[in-house]
């Protein structure tokens, strides 16, 4: 995600309403994030679908790594042989269905 430019990436909701098409085009083309304020406080963040997808993918990856680390800490692990045996069982089960 690009860094936020205070001069151009933070707009009041009234200004956003009047220039919504311009802001959406800028977000789509430039990949900028827009912070929308209401009564001088941040009220929302608008970002491109591409940037949103990147954030979601990154969050899913980090969550997966954290689950793996928690499994290691709790001893919930397989040896290579155990894993191969388990995979063979699951494949055999799928073939019989």
C-alpha positions as CSV (number, residue, x, y, z in Angstrom):
1,X,0.0,0.0,0.0
2,X,1.3,3.5,-0.9
3,X,1.9,6.0,1.8
4,X,-0.8,8.5,2.5
5,X,-0.3,12.1,1.4
6,X,-2.0,14.4,3.9
7,X,-2.5,17.2,1.2
8,X,-4.4,15.0,-1.3
9,X,-5.5,11.7,0.4
10,X,-7.5,13.1,3.3
11,X,-10.8,14.8,2.3
12,X,-13.9,15.9,4.2
13,X,-17.1,13.9,3.4
14,X,-18.8,17.0,1.8
15,X,-15.9,17.4,-0.6
16,X,-15.9,13.6,-1.3
17,X,-19.6,13.7,-2.1
18,X,-19.2,16.5,-4.7
19,X,-16.2,14.8,-6.4
20,X,-16.9,11.1,-5.9
21,X,-16.3,10.2,-9.6
22,X,-12.9,12.0,-9.6
23,X,-11.8,10.3,-6.4
24,X,-12.9,6.9,-7.5
25,X,-11.1,7.3,-10.8
26,X,-7.9,8.5,-9.0
27,X,-8.1,5.5,-6.6
28,X,-8.5,3.1,-9.5
29,X,-5.8,4.6,-11.7
30,X,-3.2,5.5,-9.0
31,X,-3.9,3.0,-6.3
32,X,-4.1,5.7,-3.7
33,X,-6.0,5.3,-0.5
34,X,-8.4,8.0,0.5
35,X,-9.3,8.9,4.1
36,X,-12.7,10.5,4.4
37,X,-13.3,12.7,7.4
38,X,-16.5,13.8,9.1
39,X,-16.4,16.7,11.6
40,X,-12.6,16.7,11.3
41,X,-12.2,13.1,12.4
42,X,-11.5,10.0,10.2
43,X,-14.8,8.4,9.3
44,X,-13.8,6.0,6.5
45,X,-11.1,4.7,4.3
46,X,-11.6,4.0,0.6
47,X,-9.1,1.9,-1.3
48,X,-8.9,0.2,-4.6
49,X,-10.2,-3.4,-5.0
50,X,-6.7,-4.5,-5.8
51,X,-5.3,-3.0,-2.6
52,X,-8.2,-4.5,-0.6
53,X,-7.4,-8.0,-2.0
54,X,-3.8,-7.6,-1.2
55,X,-4.7,-6.7,2.4
56,X,-7.0,-9.7,2.7
57,X,-4.5,-12.1,1.2
58,X,-1.8,-10.8,3.6
59,X,-4.1,-11.2,6.6
60,X,-5.0,-14.8,5.6
61,X,-1.3,-15.6,5.2
62,X,-0.3,-14.2,8.6
63,X,-3.2,-16.0,10.2
64,X,-2.1,-19.3,8.6
65,X,1.5,-18.8,9.8
66,X,0.3,-18.0,13.3
67,X,-1.9,-21.1,13.4
68,X,1.2,-23.1,12.3
69,X,3.3,-21.6,15.0
70,X,0.7,-22.3,17.6
71,X,0.5,-25.9,16.4
72,X,4.2,-26.3,16.8
73,X,4.2,-24.8,20.3
74,X,1.4,-27.1,21.4
75,X,3.0,-30.2,19.9
76,X,0.3,-30.7,17.2
77,X,2.8,-31.8,14.5
78,X,3.4,-34.7,12.2
79,X,6.6,-36.4,11.3
80,X,7.3,-36.7,7.6
81,X,6.4,-40.4,7.8
82,X,3.1,-39.7,9.7
83,X,2.2,-37.0,7.2
84,X,2.8,-39.2,4.2
85,X,0.8,-42.0,5.8
86,X,-2.1,-39.6,6.5
87,X,-2.1,-38.3,3.0
88,X,-2.1,-41.9,1.6
89,X,-5.1,-42.7,3.7
90,X,-7.0,-39.6,2.6
91,X,-6.3,-40.2,-1.1
92,X,-7.4,-43.9,-0.8
93,X,-10.6,-42.7,0.9
94,X,-11.3,-40.3,-1.9
95,X,-10.8,-43.0,-4.6
96,X,-13.4,-45.2,-3.0
97,X,-16.1,-42.6,-3.0
